[in-house]
Amino acid sequence: MNASFTKIYIAFAGDKRIAYGSLSDVATAVKRVVDQSLSPAVSVFDAESSEPVELDLRGTLEEVLSRLPSESAEEEDGFSVSGAGGHPRRAPGRPRLGVTAREVTLLPRHWEWLANQPGGASVALRKLVEHARRSAGSEDRIRRVRESAYRFMFAMAGNESGFEEAARALFAARPERFDTAIAGWPADIREHAKKVAEPVFNAGQ
């Protein structure tokens, strides 16, 4: 399917959040703060991954915005970019299933179990593989979220009281301990840390 999306960014001036939104919106807010010398330190992050973002703030606001990378990306999945009237167009012909025959070695009891499954051994094996892939995908997502939360916490609250306890609570998926550890952090940093880490704690419930 043809899809487009806009990445979300967040910016802090010191420990105060000053912008949240598209890269152009965040860059605009950061440029104004820096030009007015309202804060000694400004930090910008990808709101999903918490990777730091460097902005080239030289020149006018228009010049700053002109140097930003594209904020949208197109994803192709069996479609050409566009057809008549700008609508997605699927390539002609039936989609290829990509079935590959290979040897599988199992014990007799495994073959017996597979033979008794609806659709036979091949269907059962495909279902087992898909289930394993979905399970692994969920685990990978939680791992990425956990890493993102820790990355943000280390960057913005690494010197705050309770940081080490908060990190342990994050990796142990203990939301009560996490909330207690970050209770004394600046409000905007605490709010975003909780937002990023929330999927980790929800997965443990």
C-alpha positions as CSV (number, residue, x, y, z in Angstrom):
1,M,0.0,0.0,0.0
2,N,1.2,3.5,-0.7
3,A,1.5,5.4,2.5
4,S,3.0,8.6,3.8
5,F,3.8,9.7,7.3
6,T,5.3,12.6,9.1
7,K,7.9,12.0,11.8
8,I,7.4,13.7,15.2
9,Y,10.1,15.6,17.0
10,I,10.4,17.2,20.4
11,A,12.6,20.1,21.6
12,F,13.6,21.3,25.0
13,A,15.2,24.6,26.1
14,G,16.9,23.5,29.3
15,D,14.3,21.4,31.1
16,K,11.3,23.1,29.4
17,R,9.6,21.6,26.4
18,I,9.3,24.3,23.7
19,A,8.0,22.4,20.7
20,Y,6.5,19.1,19.7
21,G,5.5,18.3,16.1
22,S,6.9,18.2,12.6
23,L,10.6,19.0,12.1
24,S,9.7,22.3,10.5
25,D,7.5,23.3,13.4
26,V,10.2,22.3,15.9
27,A,13.0,24.0,14.0
28,T,10.9,27.2,13.8
29,A,10.5,27.2,17.6
30,V,14.1,26.4,18.3
31,K,15.3,29.1,15.9
32,R,13.2,31.7,17.7
33,V,14.4,30.7,21.1
34,V,18.1,30.6,20.1
35,D,17.8,34.0,18.3
36,Q,16.3,35.6,21.4
37,S,18.9,34.0,23.6
38,L,16.2,32.8,25.9
39,S,18.0,29.6,26.9
40,P,21.6,28.5,27.1
41,A,20.9,25.0,25.9
42,V,18.4,23.5,23.4
43,S,18.0,19.8,22.8
44,V,16.0,18.2,19.9
45,F,15.0,14.6,19.7
46,D,13.2,12.2,17.4
47,A,10.1,11.7,19.5
48,E,9.9,8.0,18.7
49,S,13.5,6.8,18.9
50,S,14.9,9.6,21.1
51,E,17.8,10.0,18.8
52,P,19.3,13.5,19.1
53,V,18.7,15.8,16.1
54,E,21.2,18.4,15.0
55,L,19.8,21.5,13.4
56,D,21.8,24.0,11.3
57,L,20.4,27.3,12.7
58,R,22.6,29.6,10.7
59,G,21.0,32.4,8.7
60,T,17.3,33.3,8.5
61,L,14.4,31.1,9.4
62,E,13.7,30.5,5.8
63,E,17.3,29.4,5.2
64,V,17.1,27.1,8.2
65,L,13.8,25.5,6.9
66,S,15.2,25.1,3.4
67,R,18.0,22.9,4.8
68,L,15.7,20.5,6.5
69,P,15.3,17.0,5.1
70,S,12.0,15.9,3.6
71,E,9.5,15.2,6.4
72,S,7.5,12.6,4.5
73,A,8.3,9.2,3.1
74,E,6.5,6.9,0.7
75,E,6.3,3.2,1.3
76,E,5.7,0.9,-1.7
77,D,4.2,-2.6,-1.3
78,G,3.1,-4.0,-4.6
79,F,2.1,-0.6,-6.0
80,S,3.7,1.8,-8.4
81,V,4.1,5.4,-7.0
82,S,1.0,6.7,-8.8
83,G,-1.4,5.9,-11.6
84,A,-3.9,8.0,-13.5
85,G,-5.2,10.9,-11.4
86,G,-2.5,10.3,-8.8
87,H,-4.0,7.2,-7.4
88,P,-1.9,4.1,-6.5
89,R,-1.7,1.5,-9.3
90,R,-0.9,-2.1,-8.7
91,A,1.4,-3.8,-11.2
92,P,-0.5,-6.2,-13.5
93,G,-0.7,-9.9,-12.9
94,R,-1.3,-12.0,-9.8
95,P,0.9,-11.3,-6.7
96,R,3.7,-13.8,-6.4
97,L,3.5,-15.9,-3.3
98,G,7.2,-16.6,-3.2
99,V,6.7,-20.3,-2.1
100,T,10.1,-22.1,-1.8
101,A,10.3,-25.9,-1.4
102,R,13.1,-27.0,1.0
103,E,13.8,-30.0,3.1
104,V,12.7,-30.0,6.7
105,T,14.0,-32.7,9.2
106,L,11.7,-33.6,12.1
107,L,11.2,-36.5,14.5
108,P,8.4,-39.0,13.7
109,R,6.2,-37.6,16.4
110,H,6.5,-34.1,14.9
111,W,5.4,-35.4,11.5
112,E,2.5,-37.3,13.1
113,W,1.3,-34.2,14.8
114,L,1.6,-32.1,11.7
115,A,-0.2,-34.7,9.6
116,N,-3.2,-34.4,11.9
117,Q,-3.5,-30.6,11.6
118,P,-6.1,-28.9,9.4
119,G,-4.6,-28.3,6.0
120,G,-1.7,-30.7,6.5
121,A,1.9,-30.3,7.4
122,S,2.7,-27.3,5.1
123,V,-0.2,-25.2,6.3
124,A,0.5,-26.0,10.0
125,L,4.2,-25.1,9.6
126,R,3.4,-21.8,7.9
127,K,1.0,-20.9,10.8
128,L,3.6,-21.8,13.4
129,V,6.2,-19.6,11.6
130,E,3.9,-16.7,11.3
131,H,2.9,-16.9,15.0
132,A,6.6,-17.0,16.0
133,R,7.3,-14.0,13.7
134,R,4.5,-11.9,15.3
135,S,5.7,-12.8,18.8
136,A,9.3,-11.8,18.0
137,G,8.1,-8.6,16.4
138,S,6.3,-7.6,19.5
139,E,9.4,-8.3,21.6
140,D,11.5,-6.3,19.2
141,R,9.2,-3.3,19.4
142,I,9.3,-3.3,23.2
143,R,13.1,-3.6,23.1
144,R,13.2,-0.5,20.8
145,V,10.8,1.4,23.1
146,R,12.9,0.6,26.2
147,E,16.1,1.7,24.4
148,S,14.4,4.9,23.3
149,A,13.2,5.7,26.9
150,Y,16.6,5.0,28.4
151,R,18.3,7.2,25.7
152,F,16.0,10.1,26.4
153,M,16.4,9.7,30.2
154,F,20.2,9.5,30.0
155,A,20.4,12.6,27.8
156,M,18.0,14.8,29.8
157,A,18.0,13.4,33.3
158,G,21.2,11.5,33.6
159,N,22.3,13.8,36.5
160,E,18.9,13.9,38.2
161,S,18.3,12.2,41.5
162,G,16.6,8.8,41.0
163,F,18.0,8.2,37.5
164,E,19.6,4.9,38.3
165,E,16.5,3.6,40.1
166,A,14.3,4.8,37.2
167,A,16.6,2.9,34.7
168,R,16.3,-0.3,36.8
169,A,12.5,0.1,37.0
170,L,12.3,0.6,33.2
171,F,14.2,-2.5,32.4
172,A,12.3,-4.5,35.0
173,A,9.0,-3.1,33.7
174,R,8.0,-1.8,37.2
175,P,5.8,1.3,36.6
176,E,5.2,2.1,40.3
177,R,9.0,2.2,41.0
178,F,9.6,4.2,37.9
179,D,7.0,6.8,38.8
180,T,8.5,7.1,42.3
181,A,12.0,7.4,41.0
182,I,11.2,10.2,38.5
183,A,8.8,12.1,40.8
184,G,11.3,14.9,41.5
185,W,12.4,15.5,37.9
186,P,11.4,18.6,36.0
187,A,7.8,18.3,34.9
188,D,8.3,18.4,31.1
189,I,11.1,15.8,31.2
190,R,9.2,13.6,33.6
191,E,6.0,13.8,31.4
192,H,7.9,12.8,28.2
193,A,9.9,10.0,29.9
194,K,6.6,8.5,31.1
195,K,5.1,8.8,27.6
196,V,8.0,7.1,25.9
197,A,8.2,4.3,28.5
198,E,4.5,3.6,28.7
199,P,4.4,0.7,26.1
200,V,7.1,-1.1,28.1
201,F,4.9,-1.0,31.3
202,N,1.7,-1.8,29.4
203,A,3.3,-4.9,27.9
204,G,4.2,-6.2,31.3
205,Q,0.6,-6.1,32.6
